Amino acid sequence: MSPDSKARWRKEIDWLLSVTDHIVEFVPSKQNTNGIMMEIMITRQRSDVRGNIPALKKLDGMLLVRRKTFYCTCYFELTAIHDNKG
């Protein structure tokens, strides 16, 4: 895979995963303002999303390796079929 294709692939995957930064949940938190303890709601990334992002990145790496192999295999198969037809 050419460096340009690999860079474009990485950019597209990062773009797709950037949506997960905005999938959040509200959780209670305590804030001390002028000696007054207040409970406020803050946002954090959902735990199910946070747990799956590393797995998605690992899968992406595996797909890059397989994609390179896939293109090479298809090229040789198509060349062999074309050569047999004469």
N, C-alpha and C positions, 0 to 999 in steps of 0.2 A: 504494500500500500504506500502510495507516495506521501511525502510529508504534508503536502497541501491537503490531501484527502483526510489524513489522520487529524490534522488541525481542525478542519471543518467538522469532522465527526465529533471531536471533543467539544467544540463550541456548541454544536447542536444539543449534545447530551447535557452540558452545563445549563443551556437555556431551558431544556425540558425539566431538569431537576430544580431550577430556580423557583418554580412555582411552589415547591414544598416549603420554602422559607415563609410563606404566607398562610400555611395551614397550621393554625394555632388553636390553643385552648386558653381559657381564662382560669387562673389559679389565684387563690387568696395569698396576700403577702402583707406584712406589717411594715408601716412606715412611721418614723418618729419625726414629727414636725413641731418645733417650738415646745418640746417636752410633752406633747400630746401623742399618744400612741394610737394610730389609726390603722384600720384594716382596709386595704385597697385590693383591687383586682389587677393583675398584670398578665401579660400574654407570654406564652412559651410554646415552642414547637411541640406538637402532639407526640406522645411517647411512641405510638405505633409507627408514625412516620420516621421519627428519629432512629428507631431500631432497624428500619428497612433501608435507609439510605446507604449505609455501608454495603449491604448485600447488593443493591442496585449498581453501585459503582464497581463491585467485584464482577458482577455479571457483564457490565459494559466492557471491562478489560478482557474477559473471556471471549466476548463477541468480536472484539477487534482482532484477536488472534485467529479465531475461526473464519472471520471474513477474509483475511489474507489468504488462508488455505483454500477457502471456497472459490475465490476468484481464480487461483492458479489451476485448480482441478477442472473447473468449467472450461477454461481456455483450452486445455489440452484435449478434453473430450470433444469440444466443438471442432477443433482442428482435425482430429482423427475422423470425425464423421464427414467433414468437408472433403478431406483427402480421399476417402473411400468412394464418394460420389463421382469423383473424377472431374 
